[in-house]
Each structure stands twice: as structure tokens, then as C-alpha cells.
Amino acid sequence: MVFCNHVILLWAGIICRLIQSIDAHSGYDIPLNPLNLLPFYAGARFHDFHHMNLNGNYSSIFTWWDKLFGTDSQYKSHTEKRKKQERTVEKKME
């Protein structure tokens, strides 16, 4: 509210934040989501891991703070483990 010098800018900021919050809490990682075009955007998977673990992934929009302070390390290891499991399943299917 301090940086908005017009009520329209205030409402635009509130609407953008509301859309982001709905996306992060929806539980769905929509592949063609235009928010995924933002660099370092957290998204639903990142935020769902925060709710699952409650120890890391504190960023609500951009992940650079978690990368800077290393609070995304558990998420990184979790995603790597999941990718390895997917690869082994694909090899078994062949």
C-alpha cells in the first residue's frame, strides 16, 4: 500500500497476489500455466512440499530466497529421488 500511488495499482497488485495464491494452493501443477513463464516462480509443487514438510520452501512466489539461504535443499533431494523412481519405472516398462 505504501508504494501504490493510485487505487487501481493497489487493486491490480491485490488481484495478482490472489491469482498467485490460488495457483499455489490449488494442488495442481498446470503445465500451460502462464505464471510458469516467470523466472524462479515457485508454483504448486514447490508450495505443496512446504505444506507437506513445514521445514523449507518458504517462498510464496519466487524461489531465489530459498536458493540463497539453502532452505530448498530437502525439496531438491525429494525431486531427484522422485525422478530416479520415474526412470526406473520407465526402464521396467521397456
C-alpha positions in Angstrom: 0.0 0.0 0.0 2.9 2.3 0.6 4.3 2.0 -3.0 0.9 2.3 -4.7 0.2 5.8 -5.7 -3.2 5.0 -7.2 -6.1 2.8 -6.1 -6.0 1.0 -9.4 -2.4 -0.1 -8.8 -3.4 -1.3 -5.4 -6.2 -3.4 -6.8 -4.0 -4.7 -9.6 -1.5 -5.9 -7.0 -4.1 -7.5 -4.9 -5.6 -9.3 -7.9 -2.2 -10.6 -9.0 -1.4 -11.8 -5.5 -4.8 -13.5 -5.2 -4.2 -15.3 -8.5 -0.8 -16.5 -7.4 -2.2 -17.7 -4.1 -5.0 -19.7 -5.7 -2.4 -21.2 -8.1 0.0 -22.2 -5.3 -2.8 -23.6 -3.1 -4.7 -25.4 -5.8 -2.7 -28.6 -5.5 -2.4 -28.9 -9.3 0.7 -28.1 -11.4 -0.9 -26.9 -14.6 1.6 -27.4 -17.4 0.4 -24.4 -19.6 0.2 -22.0 -16.7 1.3 -18.5 -17.8 2.8 -17.9 -14.3 5.4 -20.6 -15.1 6.9 -18.2 -17.5 8.1 -16.0 -14.6 11.7 -16.8 -13.7 12.1 -18.5 -10.4 8.4 -18.9 -10.0 7.6 -21.4 -7.1 4.3 -22.9 -8.2 2.1 -25.5 -6.7 4.6 -28.4 -6.4 7.1 -26.2 -4.5 4.4 -24.8 -2.2 2.8 -28.2 -1.6 6.2 -29.6 -0.4 6.2 -26.7 2.1 2.9 -27.8 3.5 3.9 -31.4 3.5 7.3 -30.8 5.2 6.9 -27.4 7.0 10.7 -27.2 7.0 11.8 -25.2 4.0 10.3 -23.8 0.8 9.2 -20.7 2.5 9.0 -18.6 -0.7 5.5 -17.8 -1.7 6.2 -16.5 -5.2 9.9 -16.5 -6.2 12.3 -19.2 -5.2 15.5 -17.2 -5.2 15.3 -16.6 -1.4 15.1 -20.3 -0.7 18.1 -20.9 -3.1 20.0 -18.1 -1.4 19.5 -19.4 2.2 19.5 -23.1 1.2 16.0 -23.8 2.6 15.1 -25.7 -0.6 17.7 -28.5 -0.1 15.1 -31.1 1.1 12.9 -30.2 -1.9 15.8 -30.7 -4.3 16.6 -34.1 -2.9 13.0 -35.1 -2.9 12.6 -34.2 -6.6 15.8 -36.0 -7.5 14.6 -39.1 -5.7 11.2 -38.9 -7.5 12.9 -38.5 -10.9 15.1 -41.6 -10.2 12.0 -43.6 -9.3 10.3 -42.5 -12.5 13.3 -43.5 -14.6 13.4 -47.0 -13.0 9.7 -47.5 -13.7 10.2 -46.4 -17.3 13.1 -48.9 -17.7 10.9 -51.7 -16.3 8.1 -50.8 -18.7 10.5 -51.2 -21.7 
